[in-house]
Amino acid sequence: MNSQTAPSLADVARHAGVSLSTASRALNDAYGVSAVTRARVLESASALDFVVSPDARRLASGTTGRVAVVVPHIERWFFGQMVSGIERVLSEADFDILLYHVDDAEDRREFLARLPARRKVDAVVVVAFPVGEAERERLELIGAKIIAAGGQSASYPYVCIDDVNAGRLAMDHLTSLGHRRIAMIAGSDPDQPGWPATPGRSRAYESALEALGVSPDPALVRDVDWNPVNAGKAMADILDAAGEPPTAVYAHGDELAFGVLHTLRHRGYRVPEDISVIGIDNHPLAELLDLTTVAQDVGEQGAAAARLVLQALGRAQAEPGAAPGVVAPVHLVERASTAPPRS
């Protein structure tokens, strides 16, 4: 064999004294090969520095061995944690991850419409955005499975938290402390107008107040793009517009709460003595800032989404009677940013 030529499967078979098909089955850990023969083939492959081509192996199995993970925001903590959890589980199962950052709703529609023509992946994980019916049908035509992570998007498998439950944990904590005049900083994504139609975290705010016979005050509610700077500006607007400041602020996410804390402290308000603040997520900075929050494990949600991928591709078994989706748990983490209102 020419020293400049990479060894082939035929070279391995010849070195091990087996047929080409036996060498292939041994290297792919397929059935019908004895342990002794498999060991001899592996020793020959090692001796010849033979490397199995991933594309050739996958072609033989009828799959690509790749999973697309599509995210609308690559720079945010939530999406990074979700992708990390997905990658951890799928890499252990010998799948490659193709990460696609697609900006707005139109870009995502075009990307999903083009993807079937490429046939590069076995499954698509969409992170926190909906897939239109037309795109779903095109993907399913080629057998690509769809999994939703970070939201229940449609009839396909999903992983999410119960946003109403998370919001009620936050609101019930504030109301149990005695707060009634509570502001809300709601987060929304301008690239996904109208989704979800009625955000669960906002429903939780309204239902918690209504349960106490308190009518929500529109002067205490602001809806902002998901950004701490915007949240800080919204908090300043509430303080300027309201005749009486709120005794507590409920933010849809910790990153929004960070902006609220910044504004309150710059305006001279003490937290929690003057105004309590609570968020949702348990962002890594929440502990450093002593922020009370409702925690979710985003990395584990990503891992759960990856396990759903493996189940959809027949690489893992679902629990008997398991639901089509996974609703991840949340819990209250009480820190120093909340306290009873001043009497």
C-alpha positions in Angstrom: 0.0 0.0 0.0 1.3 3.5 -0.9 2.4 5.2 2.3 0.7 8.4 1.0 -2.7 6.7 0.5 -5.1 6.5 3.4 -6.0 2.9 4.2 -9.4 1.7 3.0 -11.9 -0.7 4.3 -10.7 -3.3 1.8 -7.2 -2.9 3.3 -8.6 -3.6 6.8 -10.5 -6.7 5.6 -7.4 -8.0 3.9 -5.3 -7.4 6.9 -7.8 -9.2 9.2 -8.4 -12.0 6.8 -12.1 -11.4 6.5 -14.6 -10.4 3.8 -15.3 -6.8 3.1 -18.9 -7.1 4.4 -17.7 -8.7 7.6 -15.2 -5.9 8.2 -17.9 -3.4 7.6 -20.3 -5.1 10.1 -17.6 -5.4 12.7 -16.6 -1.7 12.5 -20.3 -0.7 12.6 -21.0 -2.9 15.6 -23.6 -4.8 13.6 -25.0 -8.2 14.3 -23.7 -11.4 12.9 -20.0 -11.0 13.8 -18.4 -13.0 16.6 -16.5 -11.3 19.4 -13.2 -12.8 18.2 -13.7 -11.7 14.6 -14.8 -8.2 15.7 -11.7 -7.8 17.9 -9.4 -9.0 15.0 -11.0 -6.4 12.7 -10.6 -3.6 15.2 -7.0 -4.6 15.8 -6.4 -4.4 12.1 -8.1 -1.0 11.8 -5.9 0.3 14.6 -2.7 -1.1 13.1 -3.5 0.5 9.8 -4.7 3.8 11.3 -8.0 3.3 9.6 -10.7 5.9 10.3 -14.3 5.2 9.6 -16.0 7.9 7.5 -18.9 9.2 9.4 -20.8 10.1 6.2 -20.3 6.6 4.8 -21.5 5.0 8.0 -24.6 7.1 8.2 -25.3 6.6 4.5 -25.3 2.9 5.1 -27.7 3.2 8.0 -30.1 5.4 6.0 -29.7 8.4 8.3 -27.7 11.6 8.3 -26.7 11.4 12.0 -27.3 15.1 12.2 -29.8 17.2 14.1 -30.6 20.8 13.3 -31.0 23.2 16.3 -32.7 26.4 15.2 -32.5 29.4 17.5 -33.8 33.0 17.1 -31.3 34.5 19.6 -27.9 33.0 20.0 -26.5 35.7 22.4 -29.0 35.2 25.2 -28.4 33.1 28.3 -31.6 31.0 27.9 -30.8 29.9 24.4 -27.1 29.1 25.2 -28.2 26.9 28.1 -30.8 25.2 26.0 -28.3 24.4 23.2 -25.8 23.2 25.7 -28.2 20.7 27.1 -29.3 19.4 23.7 -25.7 19.0 22.5 -24.6 17.1 25.7 -27.2 14.3 25.2 -27.0 14.1 21.4 -23.2 14.0 21.2 -23.2 11.1 23.6 -25.6 9.3 21.2 -23.1 10.0 18.3 -25.2 12.7 16.6 -23.7 15.9 15.2 -25.4 19.2 15.9 -25.9 21.8 13.2 -26.7 25.1 14.9 -28.7 27.6 12.8 -29.2 31.2 14.0 -32.2 32.5 12.2 -33.3 36.1 13.0 -36.9 37.0 12.4 -40.1 35.1 11.6 -39.7 35.5 7.9 -36.1 34.2 7.9 -37.2 31.2 9.9 -40.1 30.4 7.5 -37.7 30.6 4.6 -35.1 28.5 6.3 -37.5 25.7 7.2 -39.0 25.8 3.7 -35.5 25.3 2.2 -34.3 22.6 4.6 -36.1 19.6 3.1 -34.4 20.2 -0.3 -31.0 19.8 1.5 -31.9 16.7 3.4 -29.1 17.3 5.8 -30.7 16.3 9.1 -32.8 13.6 10.7 -34.6 16.0 13.1 -35.1 19.7 13.8 -35.2 21.2 17.3 -36.9 24.6 17.3 -36.1 26.7 20.4 -38.8 29.0 21.6 -40.6 29.8 18.4 -43.6 28.3 16.5 -43.4 26.3 13.2 -46.0 27.1 10.6 -48.2 24.3 9.3 -46.7 24.5 5.8 -43.2 24.2 7.1 -44.1 21.3 9.4 -45.7 19.4 6.5 -42.6 19.9 4.3 -40.3 18.6 7.0 -42.5 15.6 7.8 -42.5 14.7 4.0 -38.8 13.9 4.2 -39.2 12.2 7.6 -37.4 14.9 9.6 -38.8 14.9 13.1 -39.7 18.2 14.8 -39.2 18.8 18.5 -40.1 22.1 20.3 -37.8 23.2 23.1 -38.8 26.1 25.3 -42.4 26.2 24.3 -45.4 24.1 23.3 -45.5 25.0 19.6 -47.9 22.5 18.0 -48.9 18.8 18.0 -45.3 17.5 17.9 -43.3 16.7 21.0 -42.2 19.6 23.2 -40.4 20.6 26.3 -41.5 23.7 28.3 -42.4 25.0 31.6 -45.9 25.9 32.7 -45.7 29.7 32.4 -48.9 30.3 34.3 -47.6 28.2 37.1 -44.3 29.9 37.2 -46.0 33.3 37.2 -48.4 32.3 39.9 -45.4 31.2 42.1 -43.9 34.6 41.7 -47.2 36.5 42.2 -48.4 34.4 45.1 -45.1 35.0 46.9 -45.6 38.8 46.6 -49.3 38.7 47.6 -48.5 36.3 50.6 -46.1 39.0 51.8 -49.0 41.5 51.7 -48.4 43.3 48.4 -51.4 44.5 46.4 -50.0 47.4 44.3 -47.8 45.3 42.1 -46.3 46.4 38.8 -45.6 44.0 35.9 -42.8 44.3 33.4 -43.8 41.8 30.6 -41.3 40.6 28.1 -42.2 39.9 24.4 -40.2 39.1 21.3 -40.8 41.6 18.4 -39.7 39.0 16.0 -42.6 36.8 17.0 -45.6 39.1 17.2 -48.7 37.4 18.6 -47.0 34.3 19.9 -48.0 33.1 22.3 -51.4 34.8 21.8 -51.9 35.3 25.6 -48.6 35.0 27.5 -49.0 32.7 30.5 -46.9 34.9 32.7 -49.3 37.8 32.1 -52.3 35.6 32.8 -50.8 34.6 36.1 -50.4 38.3 37.1 -54.1 39.0 36.3 -55.4 35.9 37.9 -53.4 36.4 41.1 -54.8 39.9 41.6 -58.3 39.0 40.6 -58.2 36.2 43.2 -57.7 39.0 45.8 -60.4 41.2 44.4 -57.8 43.6 43.0 -58.3 45.1 39.6 -55.0 45.3 37.6 -53.9 48.9 37.1 -52.8 49.6 33.5 -50.5 52.4 34.8 -48.4 49.7 36.5 -48.0 47.4 33.4 -45.5 47.7 30.6 -44.7 45.3 27.8 -41.1 45.6 26.5 -38.7 43.8 24.1 -36.8 41.2 26.1 -33.9 43.4 27.1 -32.8 44.7 30.6 -32.3 48.2 29.3 -35.8 48.4 28.0 -37.1 47.0 31.3 -35.2 49.7 33.2 -36.8 52.4 31.0 -40.2 50.9 31.5 -39.7 50.9 35.3 -38.7 54.6 35.1 -41.9 55.3 33.0 -44.0 53.6 35.7 -42.5 55.6 38.4 -43.0 58.8 36.5 -46.6 58.0 35.4 -48.0 56.5 38.5 -49.3 58.8 41.2 -48.2 56.3 43.8 -45.3 53.9 43.2 -45.9 50.2 43.4 -44.8 48.3 46.5 -43.5 45.4 44.3 -42.5 44.6 40.8 -43.1 41.3 39.0 -40.8 40.8 36.0 -41.4 38.1 33.4 -37.7 37.2 33.5 -34.6 37.8 35.6 -32.9 39.8 32.8 -35.8 42.2 32.9 -35.6 42.3 36.7 -32.0 43.3 36.4 -33.0 46.4 34.5 -35.7 47.1 37.1 -33.2 46.9 40.0 -30.8 49.3 38.2 -33.5 51.9 37.8 -34.9 51.6 41.3 -31.5 52.0 42.9 -30.6 55.0 40.6 -33.9 56.6 41.6 -33.1 56.2 45.3 -35.5 53.4 46.1 -34.3 50.7 48.5 -34.9 47.0 47.5 -36.8 45.5 49.2 -37.5 48.1 51.9 -39.3 50.4 49.5 -40.1 48.2 46.5 -39.8 44.4 46.2 -38.7 42.8 43.0 -39.1 39.2 41.7 -38.2 37.5 38.4 -38.4 34.2 36.7 -35.5 31.9 35.5 -32.8 31.8 38.2 -30.2 33.4 35.8 -26.6 33.0 37.1 -26.5 36.7 38.0 -29.7 36.4 40.1 -27.8 35.0 43.1 -25.1 37.7 42.9 -27.8 40.4 42.9 -29.9 38.7 45.7 -32.9 38.5 43.4 -35.8 36.4 44.5 -36.9 34.3 41.5 -38.8 31.3 40.2 -36.1 28.8 39.0 -36.1 26.7 35.9 -33.4 24.3 34.8 -32.9 25.4 31.1 -30.0 23.0 30.5 -32.0 20.1 31.6 -34.9 21.1 29.4 -32.5 21.0 26.5 -31.4 17.5 27.6 -35.0 16.5 27.7 -35.6 17.8 24.2 -32.6 15.8 23.0 -34.1 12.7 24.6 -37.3 13.3 22.7 -35.3 13.5 19.5 -33.8 10.1 20.3 -37.2 8.6 21.0 -38.6 10.1 17.8 -35.8 8.5 15.8 -36.2 5.2 17.5 -32.9 5.4 19.4 -34.5 5.4 22.8 -37.7 4.1 24.4 -40.3 6.4 25.9 -41.9 5.5 29.2 -45.1 3.5 28.7 -48.1 6.0 28.7 -45.8 9.0 28.6 -47.3 12.3 27.5 -46.2 13.7 24.1 -44.4 16.5 25.8 -42.4 17.3 28.9 -43.5 20.0 31.4 -40.4 20.9 33.4 -40.6 21.7 37.1 -40.1 25.2 38.6 -39.7 26.3 42.1 -39.4 29.5 44.1 -36.0 30.7 45.2 -36.4 33.3 47.9 -33.6 35.8 48.3 -33.2 39.4 49.6 -35.1 41.4 47.0 -38.6 40.7 48.4 -40.1 41.6 51.8 -43.5 42.7 53.2 -44.5 46.2 52.1 -44.0 49.1 54.5 -47.1 49.7 56.7 
